[in-house]
Amino acid sequence: MPDTPNQPTSFSAIDFLRTKSLANVVQAEIERMIIDGEFQPNERVNENGLSQRLGVSRGPIREACSALAAMGLIEIIPNRGFFIRSLSSEESQDLSEARAGIFGCMTMMLAERITAAQVATLRALLARMDEIADLGEVHTYYPVNLEFHKQIASMAGNGRLNAIYQSFVRELHIQRYRALSSPDVLHISNSEHREIVDAVEARDPVRALIAGRAHILNGMVRAKKAQPAGEAKAEEGVAPRKTRRAAGANANARTASAAVAASTAATASSPSSAGRAGNASPATAVAAPTAAAAAPASTGTAARAARKPRGTRAAG
């Protein structure tokens, strides 16, 4: 008797593999792991461990990681491997502000063209998020939250804006997930969603723009509060590279200025130099600071030589 009940499952699996390459499947799984916090920022991707866990060779894993690097979720460090990308506070703020502007623009555009069917789709997502918020399940809320934002971006009807917006979304996955990491904020997040839907349903572009942009900016504040204390301290303790270079240059300039001032004062107090001061040539005056800047290095050596016993100097 043929095993007909298993045929649909087999055909379904074949159809799946026809439409999805193995690297795409691996990529989706690694992206899920990053979003769910199974990988931490700056953590190295263990290719051998993933190969064993997912039951695939390292080839699809490398291909998937390269694709995720192009999306901004993973960083490639030559001769070291793949690492989960960590955004600095400055990078995160820049991306979030840009995302807020674009999302506000899309909600404004949607308010000008939304249909009743689209309103119904958004209202259904709101209802679903309310149910999940009551349960406090962040990991279940987040994918529906992503779908809500994706629907608005798609409904706005501008492919170029949508492509830019989605690139920001991919880079900010970890920060956005953190913003929702506390069950207490789920209802707050969805109340902001509801304000957006109310505004677009009322076909009020200005109100929709304000609601859409404010929602993203509020999420920035929530993500900052949810940032682990260790990361915040690490960022506070490391000054930006340009700032460190500028501080070093200023310190060197202050040292050189002090040396020039000390040399000038010493020269002015010398009796023999007082008579020659008026006869100093311009070339000598210009060269003086250069010689004075080098004085601190030689002064210490001369002083140590002067302190040596006479016999020691003779023996040398």
Disulfide bonds with the S-S distance in Angstrom:
none
